[in-house]
Amino acid sequence: MGRVIFGDTAVARIAAAVAAEVPGVESLRPDLSQALLGLVGAEPVRGATAAVREGRAEVVLTVVTTLGHNPRDLCVAVQRAVAERLRRETGLVATVTVTVADILL
């Protein structure tokens, strides 16, 4: 039987979809590197990047929330949800870094 390999973009798409489902996440926002890639015609996953190496995934998410949600608690909820879904669906152990880019009033 062969191996199943998940690429960086596939993992980033799963992570972005899961993060968007977490209550308090209004949207994901591209970081500077994603904005620059967009200028040269690349199609990065909005607000999410991932690097998959040797059964591990390093995921970076940039989110926007609204006033009234505790940013620290929101980041922890996103980290847990994304890591759990990636483990369940891909078998990857994920380290998830979340940046709150903006808080909407």
All heavy atoms as an XYZ file, in Angstrom:
759
protein
N       0.845     -1.174      0.000
C       0.000      0.000      0.000
C       0.893      1.241      0.000
O       1.932      1.262      0.633
C      -0.909     -0.026      1.227
C      -1.891      1.125      1.259
S      -2.908      1.074      2.726
C      -4.405      0.455      2.020
N       0.497      2.288     -0.720
C       1.278      3.513     -0.830
C       1.081      4.455      0.342
O       0.306      4.195      1.260
N       1.780      5.566      0.282
C       1.665      6.599      1.314
C       0.742      7.699      0.833
O       0.620      7.942     -0.360
C       3.029      7.221      1.595
C       4.009      6.278      2.179
C       5.337      6.910      2.530
N       5.585      8.201      1.901
C       6.568      9.014      2.233
N       7.385      8.668      3.177
N       6.734     10.159      1.617
N       0.140      8.383      1.769
C      -0.657      9.565      1.466
C       0.143     10.771      1.948
O       0.572     10.817      3.099
C      -2.033      9.526      2.167
C      -2.796     10.808      1.914
C      -2.818      8.318      1.710
N       0.370     11.709      1.047
C       1.151     12.898      1.390
C       0.271     14.123      1.191
O      -0.365     14.286      0.153
C       2.409     12.995      0.500
C       3.284     11.754      0.731
C       3.174     14.279      0.786
C       4.437     11.642     -0.231
N       0.231     14.970      2.196
C      -0.535     16.210      2.122
C       0.424     17.359      1.858
O       1.412     17.530      2.580
C      -1.303     16.453      3.424
C      -2.405     15.468      3.643
C      -2.177     14.289      4.327
C      -3.664     15.699      3.118
C      -3.186     13.372      4.514
C      -4.678     14.789      3.289
C      -4.440     13.613      3.987
N       0.122     18.155      0.849
C       0.949     19.299      0.508
C       0.650     20.496      1.391
O      -0.368     20.554      2.087
N       1.560     21.454      1.341
C       1.419     22.669      2.143
C       0.099     23.379      1.877
O      -0.594     23.801      2.813
C       2.583     23.626      1.856
C       3.940     23.054      2.229
O       4.009     22.002      2.908
O       4.947     23.668      1.835
N      -0.270     23.517      0.602
C      -1.495     24.248      0.265
C      -2.730     23.520      0.769
O      -3.662     24.151      1.284
C      -1.588     24.480     -1.256
O      -0.436     25.221     -1.668
C      -2.829     25.266     -1.625
N      -2.756     22.209      0.658
C      -3.910     21.436      1.138
C      -4.084     21.623      2.644
O      -5.203     21.841      3.136
C      -3.739     19.958      0.802
N      -2.996     21.564      3.377
C      -3.056     21.742      4.829
C      -3.478     23.169      5.170
O      -4.298     23.392      6.068
C      -1.706     21.366      5.483
C      -1.669     21.757      6.951
C      -1.459     19.873      5.313
N      -2.961     24.152      4.452
C      -3.349     25.545      4.694
C      -4.841     25.746      4.440
O      -5.517     26.460      5.187
C      -2.529     26.492      3.816
N      -5.375     25.107      3.406
C      -6.812     25.245      3.107
C      -7.677     24.625      4.207
O      -8.687     25.198      4.603
C      -7.136     24.610      1.761
C      -6.645     25.415      0.594
C      -7.259     24.942     -0.722
N      -6.539     25.461     -1.859
C      -6.557     26.726     -2.268
N      -7.273     27.603     -1.605
N      -5.867     27.111     -3.318
N      -7.281     23.465      4.700
C      -8.023     22.858      5.808
C      -7.972     23.768      7.026
O      -8.986     24.044      7.664
C      -7.461     21.458      6.141
C      -7.710     20.490      4.989
C      -8.077     20.928      7.440
C      -6.955     19.163      5.113
N      -6.779     24.255      7.352
C      -6.609     25.117      8.528
C      -7.448     26.386      8.415
O      -8.105     26.798      9.379
C      -5.137     25.473      8.709
N      -7.464     27.003      7.245
C      -8.239     28.230      7.047
C      -9.732     27.956      7.200
O     -10.462     28.739      7.833
C      -7.949     28.822      5.669
N     -10.208     26.861      6.646
C     -11.632     26.521      6.739
C     -12.038     26.272      8.190
O     -13.093     26.744      8.642
C     -11.937     25.299      5.878
N     -11.205     25.562      8.931
C     -11.510     25.278     10.335
C     -11.474     26.562     11.156
O     -12.368     26.822     11.966
C     -10.524     24.234     10.909
C     -10.711     24.069     12.406
C     -10.702     22.906     10.191
N     -10.462     27.387     10.958
C     -10.348     28.644     11.709
C     -11.560     29.536     11.475
O     -12.074     30.156     12.407
C      -9.066     29.380     11.321
N     -12.044     29.580     10.244
C     -13.196     30.426      9.914
C     -14.469     29.979     10.629
O     -15.387     30.775     10.822
C     -13.420     30.438      8.403
N     -14.521     28.714     11.049
C     -15.690     28.187     11.749
C     -15.692     28.503     13.245
O     -16.705     28.342     13.910
C     -15.753     26.665     11.587
C     -15.981     26.198     10.175
C     -15.859     24.688     10.042
O     -15.496     23.999     11.034
O     -16.120     24.188      8.942
N     -14.554     28.934     13.792
C     -14.457     29.185     15.232
C     -15.234     30.461     15.570
O     -15.009     31.506     14.945
C     -12.978     29.304     15.668
C     -12.872     29.719     17.134
C     -12.252     27.988     15.424
N     -16.152     30.377     16.537
C     -16.902     31.579     16.924
C     -15.968     32.713     17.337
O     -15.036     32.505     18.109
C     -17.749     31.103     18.116
C     -17.879     29.629     17.909
C     -16.567     29.201     17.293
N     -16.198     33.887     16.779
C     -15.369     35.051     17.069
C     -14.419     35.390     15.941
O     -13.912     36.504     15.874
N     -14.166     34.435     15.042
C     -13.323     34.724     13.883
C     -14.218     35.315     12.803
O     -15.114     34.654     12.290
C     -12.598     33.461     13.353
C     -11.861     33.772     12.057
C     -11.645     32.921     14.410
N     -13.992     36.583     12.496
C     -14.786     37.259     11.466
C     -14.270     36.952     10.070
O     -15.037     36.826      9.131
C     -14.784     38.771     11.700
C     -15.584     39.193     12.903
C     -17.047     38.830     12.777
O     -17.647     39.075     11.714
O     -17.596     38.289     13.760
N     -12.945     36.883      9.945
C     -12.338     36.589      8.648
C     -10.872     36.248      8.859
O     -10.339     36.404      9.950
C     -12.467     37.783      7.691
O     -11.737     38.896      8.185
N     -10.257     35.775      7.797
C      -8.816     35.587      7.781
C      -8.244     36.652      6.860
O      -8.882     37.031      5.875
C      -8.445     34.189      7.283
C      -8.519     33.100      8.358
C      -9.939     32.682      8.603
C      -7.665     31.944      7.987
N      -7.074     37.135      7.195
C      -6.471     38.227      6.435
C      -5.077     37.825      5.980
O      -4.305     37.283      6.756
C      -6.382     39.466      7.325
C      -5.774     40.653      6.625
C      -5.818     41.881      7.474
N      -7.200     42.340      7.612
C      -7.564     43.339      8.395
N      -6.673     43.965      9.129
N      -8.812     43.711      8.464
N      -4.760     38.095      4.729
C      -3.408     37.771      4.260
C      -2.364     38.585      5.016
O      -2.586     39.749      5.327
C      -3.417     38.158      2.786
C      -4.763     38.658      2.467
C      -5.572     38.713      3.710
N      -1.247     37.949      5.322
C      -0.141     38.690      5.911
C       0.667     39.338      4.787
O       0.324     39.208      3.613
C       0.720     37.802      6.817
C       1.398     36.661      6.074
O       1.400     36.654      4.829
O       1.925     35.765      6.758
N       1.729     40.017      5.129
C       2.511     40.749      4.130
C       3.050     39.829      3.045
O       2.985     40.145      1.856
C       3.658     41.508      4.799
C       4.565     42.299      3.861
C       3.758     43.344      3.086
C       5.686     42.955      4.627
N       3.573     38.672      3.423
C       4.145     37.774      2.409
C       3.066     37.293      1.448
O       3.309     37.171      0.244
C       4.853     36.592      3.064
O       3.929     35.770      3.742
N       1.869     37.033      1.946
C       0.781     36.611      1.064
C       0.351     37.742      0.147
O       0.043     37.516     -1.020
C      -0.407     36.115      1.874
C      -0.150     34.795      2.543
C      -1.347     34.328      3.322
O      -2.036     35.117      3.961
N      -1.612     33.045      3.254
N       0.322     38.951      0.659
C      -0.046     40.094     -0.172
C       0.956     40.265     -1.314
O       0.581     40.515     -2.460
C      -0.120     41.360      0.673
N       2.229     40.104     -1.012
C       3.255     40.234     -2.043
C       3.151     39.107     -3.065
O       3.315     39.338     -4.270
C       4.646     40.256     -1.419
C       4.952     41.489     -0.561
C       6.291     41.333      0.141
C       4.901     42.751     -1.387
N       2.864     37.889     -2.623
C       2.681     36.779     -3.557
C       1.501     37.045     -4.485
O       1.542     36.720     -5.665
C       2.456     35.463     -2.801
C       3.687     34.829     -2.197
C       3.289     33.638     -1.326
C       4.661     34.386     -3.270
N       0.456     37.640     -3.946
C      -0.708     37.978     -4.758
C      -0.367     38.963     -5.862
O      -0.927     38.915     -6.953
N       0.580     39.855     -5.592
C       0.984     40.843     -6.594
C       1.682     40.202     -7.787
O       1.632     40.722     -8.891
C       1.901     41.899     -5.968
C       1.253     42.848     -4.969
C       2.318     43.751     -4.341
C       0.170     43.685     -5.631
N       2.336     39.065     -7.558
C       3.050     38.407     -8.647
C       2.226     37.286     -9.285
O       2.738     36.503    -10.075
C       4.431     37.869     -8.195
C       5.327     38.990     -7.753
C       4.283     36.809     -7.117
N       0.952     37.215     -8.912
C       0.065     36.261     -9.561
C      -0.094     34.925     -8.865
O      -0.840     34.073     -9.329
N       0.591     34.710     -7.739
C       0.413     33.461     -6.994
C      -0.939     33.491     -6.290
O      -1.503     34.559     -6.062
C       1.534     33.304     -5.977
N      -1.471     32.331     -5.982
C      -2.766     32.257     -5.299
C      -2.604     31.619     -3.925
O      -2.931     30.443     -3.737
C      -3.751     31.454     -6.142
C      -4.118     32.140     -7.430
C      -5.202     31.393     -8.176
O      -6.091     30.815     -7.519
O      -5.148     31.388     -9.401
N      -2.116     32.389     -2.945
C      -1.967     31.824     -1.607
C      -3.339     31.635     -0.951
O      -4.328     32.225     -1.385
C      -1.149     32.882     -0.870
C      -1.449     34.156     -1.585
C      -1.683     33.775     -3.020
N      -3.386     30.824      0.079
C      -4.610     30.641      0.851
C      -4.743     31.858      1.755
O      -3.847     32.141      2.552
C      -4.543     29.343      1.683
C      -5.797     29.179      2.518
C      -4.339     28.142      0.764
N      -5.847     32.559      1.631
C      -6.043     33.811      2.369
C      -5.923     33.601      3.879
O      -6.708     32.892      4.478
C      -7.407     34.387      2.027
C      -7.691     35.712      2.685
C      -9.042     36.254      2.195
N      -9.403     37.445      2.909
C      -9.029     38.666      2.557
N      -8.282     38.833      1.488
N      -9.401     39.713      3.260
N      -4.907     34.223      4.461
C      -4.744     34.220      5.905
C      -4.132     32.961      6.496
O      -4.098     32.815      7.715
N      -3.666     32.042      5.657
C      -3.108     30.789      6.181
C      -1.903     30.343      5.364
O      -1.913     30.425      4.141
C      -4.168     29.695      6.157
N      -0.885     29.892      6.058
C       0.253     29.243      5.410
C       0.553     27.971      6.193
O       0.238     27.868      7.382
C       1.514     30.128      5.382
O       1.878     30.466      6.726
C       1.295     31.395      4.575
N       1.148     27.019      5.511
C       1.522     25.767      6.172
C       2.790     25.221      5.544
O       3.026     25.397      4.350
C       0.396     24.741      6.054
N       3.576     24.572      6.368
C       4.764     23.862      5.905
C       4.705     22.463      6.503
O       4.655     22.315      7.725
C       6.033     24.591      6.349
N       4.673     21.467      5.633
C       4.571     20.077      6.074
C       5.926     19.405      5.891
O       6.480     19.400      4.792
C       3.481     19.325      5.263
C       3.390     17.876      5.715
C       2.142     20.031      5.383
N       6.432     18.827      6.983
C       7.717     18.144      6.960
C       7.680     16.965      7.921
O       7.373     17.146      9.111
C       8.868     19.068      7.394
C       8.993     20.377      6.638
C       9.559     20.186      5.240
N       9.643     21.458      4.548
C       8.678     22.005      3.826
N       7.524     21.403      3.706
N       8.848     23.157      3.208
N       7.995     15.791      7.436
C       8.181     14.603      8.266
C       7.046     14.366      9.265
O       7.271     14.175     10.465
C       9.517     14.697      9.001
C      10.710     14.790      8.054
C      12.018     15.012      8.779
O      12.052     14.942     10.021
O      13.008     15.261      8.082
N       5.815     14.388      8.784
C       4.672     14.080      9.640
C       4.223     15.193     10.559
O       3.375     15.004     11.419
N       4.787     16.371     10.371
C       4.416     17.537     11.189
C       4.006     18.678     10.272
O       4.504     18.791      9.158
C       5.576     17.984     12.066
C       6.006     16.940     13.080
C       6.939     17.499     14.126
N       6.397     18.632     14.851
C       5.555     18.555     15.879
N       5.151     17.383     16.303
N       5.125     19.642     16.494
N       3.130     19.518     10.781
C       2.711     20.702     10.038
C       2.920     21.939     10.904
O       2.541     21.944     12.081
C       1.244     20.596      9.638
N       3.546     22.930     10.317
C       3.677     24.248     10.954
C       2.669     25.144     10.250
O       2.810     25.413      9.060
C       5.088     24.796     10.784
C       6.173     23.965     11.434
C       6.171     24.075     12.943
O       5.781     25.139     13.480
O       6.560     23.088     13.593
N       1.655     25.591     10.982
C       0.572     26.380     10.398
C       0.609     27.777     11.008
O       0.760     27.933     12.221
C      -0.799     25.722     10.682
C      -1.938     26.573     10.154
C      -0.850     24.319     10.091
N       0.453     28.790     10.152
C       0.382     30.178     10.607
C      -0.910     30.773     10.071
O      -1.168     30.725      8.862
C       1.602     31.000     10.121
C       1.475     32.449     10.560
C       2.899     30.381     10.633
N      -1.724     31.315     10.983
C      -3.013     31.910     10.615
C      -3.058     33.359     11.073
O      -2.552     33.690     12.149
C      -4.158     31.146     11.286
C      -4.290     29.675     10.899
C      -5.119     28.923     11.916
C      -4.904     29.572      9.525
N      -3.680     34.210     10.272
C      -3.883     35.607     10.623
C      -5.383     35.862     10.584
O      -6.009     35.716      9.527
C      -3.149     36.539      9.642
O      -1.760     36.163      9.617
C      -3.263     37.988     10.072
N      -5.956     36.209     11.750
C      -7.408     36.338     11.860
C      -7.831     37.753     12.246
O      -7.044     38.536     12.765
C      -7.988     35.336     12.889
C      -7.647     33.895     12.520
C      -7.519     35.652     14.300
N      -9.105     38.024     11.984
C      -9.755     39.268     12.399
C     -10.920     38.868     13.287
O     -11.642     37.912     12.978
C     -10.266     40.062     11.176
C     -11.048     41.298     11.609
C      -9.095     40.456     10.277
N     -11.108     39.581     14.398
C     -12.214     39.309     15.304
C     -12.976     40.604     15.569
O     -12.688     41.632     14.960
C     -11.698     38.684     16.624
O     -12.830     38.246     17.404
C     -10.857     39.648     17.427
N     -13.960     40.541     16.447
C     -14.725     41.730     16.815
C     -14.523     42.023     18.293
O     -14.202     41.125     19.077
C     -16.236     41.551     16.539
O     -16.691     40.374     17.201
C     -16.507     41.448     15.058
N     -14.732     43.261     18.646
C     -14.650     43.676     20.042
C     -15.654     42.858     20.845
O     -16.781     42.636     20.407
C     -14.970     45.172     20.157
C     -14.704     45.815     21.514
C     -13.213     45.739     21.842
C     -15.168     47.255     21.525
N     -15.226     42.395     21.987
C     -16.089     41.565     22.816
C     -15.617     40.127     22.900
O     -16.033     39.383     23.787
N     -14.739     39.743     22.000
C     -14.138     38.408     22.064
C     -12.743     38.563     22.650
O     -11.979     39.426     22.218
C     -14.044     37.774     20.668
C     -15.370     37.423     20.103
N     -16.036     36.266     20.428
C     -16.172     38.085     19.252
C     -17.192     36.232     19.797
N     -17.295     37.331     19.075
N     -12.418     37.739     23.611
C     -11.099     37.781     24.218
C     -10.091     37.233     23.211
O     -10.165     36.053     22.845
C     -11.101     36.938     25.502
C      -9.773     36.944     26.202
O      -8.736     36.683     25.596
N      -9.806     37.230     27.488
N      -9.173     38.071     22.737
C      -8.234     37.612     21.706
C      -7.402     36.402     22.119
O      -7.166     35.505     21.319
C      -7.346     38.834     21.453
C      -8.170     40.000     21.882
C      -8.990     39.496     23.036
N      -6.968     36.358     23.359
C      -6.162     35.222     23.812
C      -6.977     33.935     23.755
O      -6.523     32.915     23.240
C      -5.661     35.465     25.228
C      -4.781     34.338     25.732
C      -4.400     34.545     27.212
N      -3.698     33.402     27.715
C      -4.266     32.263     28.073
N      -5.559     32.096     27.971
N      -3.539     31.255     28.532
N      -8.199     33.985     24.295
C      -9.057     32.801     24.275
C      -9.390     32.381     22.844
O      -9.460     31.193     22.533
C     -10.347     33.054     25.052
C     -10.106     33.234     26.548
O      -9.006     32.876     27.039
O     -11.020     33.743     27.234
N      -9.599     33.368     21.981
C      -9.897     33.074     20.579
C      -8.722     32.350     19.929
O      -8.906     31.350     19.231
C     -10.204     34.368     19.818
C     -10.468     34.198     18.332
C     -11.782     33.451     18.107
C     -10.491     35.545     17.651
N      -7.516     32.828     20.166
C      -6.327     32.181     19.585
C      -6.192     30.743     20.067
O      -5.902     29.843     19.279
C      -5.069     32.979     19.926
S      -4.968     34.552     19.063
N      -6.421     30.510     21.346
C      -6.342     29.153     21.893
C      -7.403     28.263     21.247
O      -7.127     27.118     20.879
C      -6.478     29.166     23.431
C      -6.650     27.762     23.985
C      -5.261     29.843     24.066
N      -8.621     28.787     21.081
C      -9.689     28.002     20.460
C      -9.346     27.646     19.010
O      -9.578     26.517     18.565
C     -11.009     28.772     20.525
N      -8.780     28.601     18.279
C      -8.387     28.347     16.895
C      -7.263     27.314     16.857
O      -7.306     26.366     16.059
C      -7.957     29.651     16.186
C      -7.301     29.358     14.845
C      -9.153     30.581     16.007
N      -6.271     27.469     17.713
C      -5.160     26.516     17.747
C      -5.658     25.098     17.999
O      -5.273     24.159     17.297
C      -4.154     26.908     18.839
C      -3.353     28.139     18.498
C      -2.532     28.631     19.663
O      -2.961     28.580     20.813
N      -1.340     29.130     19.368
N      -6.514     24.941     18.981
C      -7.029     23.613     19.323
C      -7.857     23.022     18.188
O      -7.692     21.854     17.839
C      -7.858     23.681     20.595
C      -7.025     23.864     21.828
C      -7.862     23.897     23.067
N      -7.007     24.077     24.238
C      -7.424     24.559     25.389
N      -8.688     24.894     25.549
N      -6.585     24.694     26.397
N      -8.765     23.826     17.639
C      -9.646     23.320     16.578
C      -8.850     22.893     15.349
O      -9.092     21.829     14.779
C     -10.677     24.389     16.209
N      -7.898     23.726     14.948
C      -7.109     23.429     13.750
C      -6.215     22.201     13.979
O      -6.167     21.291     13.146
C      -6.272     24.656     13.317
C      -5.263     24.291     12.242
C      -7.201     25.762     12.824
N      -5.516     22.162     15.109
C      -4.625     21.035     15.391
C      -5.404     19.724     15.448
O      -4.964     18.708     14.894
C      -3.866     21.269     16.692
N      -6.561     19.743     16.095
C      -7.370     18.523     16.211
C      -7.873     18.063     14.848
O      -7.794     16.876     14.513
C      -8.545     18.759     17.159
C      -9.546     17.623     17.204
C      -8.947     16.271     17.602
O      -7.934     16.242     18.319
O      -9.500     15.230     17.183
N      -8.384     18.972     14.040
C      -8.909     18.582     12.727
C      -7.802     18.068     11.827
O      -7.982     17.077     11.121
C      -9.613     19.766     12.067
C     -10.215     19.466     10.710
C     -11.577     18.768     10.756
N     -12.591     19.586     11.366
C     -13.353     20.471     10.732
N     -13.224     20.660      9.434
N     -14.257     21.154     11.392
N      -6.649     18.708     11.850
C      -5.534     18.224     11.033
C      -5.072     16.845     11.481
O      -4.792     15.979     10.657
C      -4.377     19.217     11.048
C      -4.593     20.489     10.232
C      -3.466     21.477     10.471
C      -4.731     20.174      8.754
N      -5.025     16.623     12.783
C      -4.630     15.310     13.284
C      -5.640     14.250     12.836
O      -5.275     13.192     12.344
C      -4.525     15.317     14.804
C      -4.000     13.985     15.372
C      -4.266     13.829     16.852
N      -5.671     13.906     17.208
C      -6.592     12.966     16.963
N      -6.262     11.874     16.314
N      -7.841     13.121     17.342
N      -6.926     14.575     12.971
C      -7.977     13.622     12.632
C      -8.054     13.342     11.130
O      -8.209     12.206     10.710
C      -9.316     14.147     13.152
C     -10.426     13.144     13.106
C     -11.695     13.612     13.801
N     -12.294     14.745     13.124
C     -12.475     15.948     13.651
N     -12.093     16.198     14.888
N     -13.035     16.915     12.959
N      -7.937     14.380     10.304
C      -8.134     14.223      8.868
C      -6.866     13.868      8.099
O      -6.950     13.274      7.026
C      -8.757     15.482      8.274
C     -10.186     15.684      8.730
C     -10.868     16.855      8.051
O     -10.306     17.449      7.114
O     -11.994     17.182      8.478
N      -5.712     14.248      8.613
C      -4.472     14.012      7.860
C      -3.462     13.154      8.606
O      -2.514     12.674      8.005
C      -3.779     15.346      7.494
O      -3.293     15.958      8.696
C      -4.717     16.284      6.763
N      -3.635     13.034      9.912
C      -2.658     12.310     10.720
C      -1.443     13.140     11.091
O      -0.535     12.657     11.752
N      -1.438     14.403     10.701
C      -0.298     15.278     10.991
C      -0.403     15.870     12.392
O      -1.495     16.229     12.846
C      -0.237     16.428      9.981
C       0.021     16.048      8.531
C      -0.205     17.252      7.624
C       1.431     15.506      8.366
N       0.730     15.987     13.052
C       0.811     16.726     14.305
C       1.098     18.172     13.921
O       2.063     18.437     13.200
C       1.931     16.166     15.208
C       2.096     17.020     16.447
C       1.646     14.713     15.558
N       0.242     19.097     14.386
C       0.365     20.491     13.942
C       0.724     21.431     15.080
O       0.200     21.320     16.186
C      -0.940     20.946     13.297
N       1.619     22.346     14.766
C       1.880     23.499     15.614
C       1.197     24.670     14.923
O       1.466     24.946     13.750
C       3.394     23.771     15.735
O       4.015     22.621     16.300
C       3.662     24.989     16.591
N       0.299     25.343     15.643
C      -0.521     26.388     15.041
C      -0.219     27.722     15.713
O      -0.382     27.870     16.926
C      -2.025     26.064     15.169
C      -2.869     27.126     14.492
C      -2.325     24.677     14.598
N       0.228     28.681     14.917
C       0.477     30.036     15.395
C      -0.633     30.930     14.861
O      -0.922     30.916     13.665
C       1.841     30.549     14.887
O       2.859     29.655     15.356
C       2.125     31.957     15.378
N      -1.252     31.695     15.769
C      -2.363     32.562     15.375
C      -2.006     34.005     15.710
O      -1.598     34.309     16.828
C      -3.672     32.176     16.094
C      -4.823     33.080     15.674
C      -4.009     30.712     15.862
N      -2.178     34.885     14.729
C      -2.006     36.321     14.922
C      -3.352     36.995     14.760
O      -4.059     36.726     13.781
C      -1.027     36.906     13.886
O       0.237     36.263     14.040
C      -0.868     38.400     14.043
N      -3.720     37.856     15.700
C      -4.927     38.673     15.560
C      -4.491     39.963     14.881
O      -3.786     40.778     15.459
C      -5.591     38.956     16.920
C      -6.790     39.881     16.752
C      -6.001     37.649     17.595
N      -4.907     40.133     13.629
C      -4.487     41.283     12.841
C      -5.332     42.518     13.111
O      -4.861     43.633     12.967
C      -4.544     40.955     11.352
N      -6.600     42.301     13.499
C      -7.492     43.443     13.700
C      -8.639     43.029     14.596
O      -9.026     41.853     14.633
C      -8.026     43.911     12.334
C      -8.565     45.332     12.361
O      -8.544     45.974     13.442
O      -9.018     45.812     11.303
N      -9.180     44.022     15.311
C     -10.377     43.843     16.115
C     -11.378     44.882     15.628
O     -11.139     46.085     15.753
C     -10.082     44.022     17.614
C      -9.056     42.975     18.077
C     -11.369     43.925     18.435
C      -8.588     43.131     19.498
N     -12.454     44.387     15.043
C     -13.480     45.289     14.493
C     -14.368     45.810     15.609
O     -14.743     45.079     16.522
C     -14.316     44.553     13.451
C     -13.537     43.904     12.296
C     -14.479     43.137     11.403
C     -12.759     44.956     11.527
N     -14.718     47.077     15.515
C     -15.586     47.695     16.521
C     -17.041     47.574     16.141
O     -17.433     47.509     15.047
C     -15.217     49.169     16.695
C     -13.774     49.415     17.106
C     -13.505     50.915     17.179
C     -13.466     48.763     18.432
